[in-house]
């Protein structure tokens, strides 16, 4: 019976660790979703302000700006301040130029 009790205790510990990992993963997913929504709203706000400044604004542009600012304020109240300057590796543009990995041989000669 002692072996079964040990196995049962280990199974409970593993289940608890799996549940904690699941909660951490869910939290990360929620953070990423909030960041994407934040980025989209900032993009829309920038487009609306650009339209205002360039003279291509429509009658709804002012209302759109107010709506977007309210959504950003609500999002910030729910998730805390989101750093708009934080770089996200998935959103960073990839360079088409490979870094120079060629090494110079001894003696300073380059082929």
N, C-alpha and C positions, 0 to 999 in steps of 0.2 A: 504494500500500500504506500510506503514512503516514496517509492519511485513514481507512482501515479501522482502523488501530491506535488512532487518536484516538477513533473512535466506540466501539471495544471498551472502551477505558479509561473513557470517559464512562459507558457502560452499566454497567460494574462499579461505578463510584462511585455511580450512581443506585441500583443494587441494594443496595449497602451502606447507603446512607442510608435506603432503604425498610425494610430489615431492622432498623435501629436505631429507626426510628419505630414499627415493629411491636412491638418489645420494650418501648418506652416506653408504648405503648398497652396492652399486656398487663399491665404493672406497675400502671398506673392502674386497670384493671379488677379486678385482684386486691385493690388497696387498697379499692376501693368495696365489693367482696364481703365483705371482712373487716369493714369498717365496718358493713355491714348485719347481718352475723351478730352483731357486738358489740352493736349496738342491740337486736336481737331478744332476745339473752340477758339484757341488762340489764332489758328490759321484763319478761321472764319472772321474773327474780329479784325485781323490784319487786312483781310480782303475788303471788309466793309469800310474800314478807315481809309484804305487806299482809294476806294471808289469815291468817298467823300472828298478827299484831297485832290483827286485827279478830275473831278467834275463829272464823273460817270455814275453818280449815285442815283438811285431811284427814290420814289416816294417812301418806300419801306425801309430804306437803309438806316435811318435814325432809330426806328423801332427795332431793327435787327441788332444794332449795336447795344441798345438797352437790354434786349433779351439775352444776348450773349454774355454781357457783363454780369447779369443776374445769375445765369447758369454757372459762370466761373466762380462767383461769390458763394453760391450754394455748394458747389463741388469742393471748394476750399474749406467751407464750414464742416462738411462731412468727413473729409480726408486730411485736413490740416493743410498747411501751405505746401504747394508742390513747386519744387525748384524748376523753373522754366529753362534755366541755363544748363541743367544736368544733361550730359550727353548720354544717349542711349545707343549701345553698340548696334542694335538692330535698325536704328534709324539713321545711322551715320552712313554717308555715301562711301561706297568702296572706290578705292583708287584703281584706275586701270593700268597704272604704271607700277611695275614691280620694283621693290627697293633694290638698290645696287648691292648685290651679294657677292660680286667678284672681289677676290682678295688679290692684293699685289704680291707677287712672288718676292722672295728674298733678293736683295740687291737693288730693289726699286724699279725693276723692269716690269713693264706692263705690255701684255700681248694684245 
